[in-house]
Amino acid sequence: MVIFKDSRRFEITVGEDAGEWLVKFYEYVPGRLVPTRHLHHRCVTRQAAIDTAVRKWHVLFPDAAALVWREPPLLTPHSRGQKGPSRPER
């Protein structure tokens, strides 16, 4: 999930790695070469990883609205740059 706040960009990812769920939370600021790593944590379940990201958001921004986790959109073969169905030649 990508969130834009002021001129900063936050990337929050949750993914499975070696039977555990890994949650990463990075902040990208214009002009900085290296992103700020706010969170890099392993959890037992996917929901625990999401809850960890939501808690970290609240710690960083206590006055902001609560983070609502949204699933990334599924990619279709056409959206990944593959050609659609071919048209017959005339």
Secondary structure, 3 states (H helix, E strand, C coil): CEEEECCEEEEEEEEEECCEEEEEEEEECCCCCCCEEEEEEEECCHHHHHHHHHHHHHHHCCCCCCCCCCCCCCCCCCCCCCCCCCCCCC
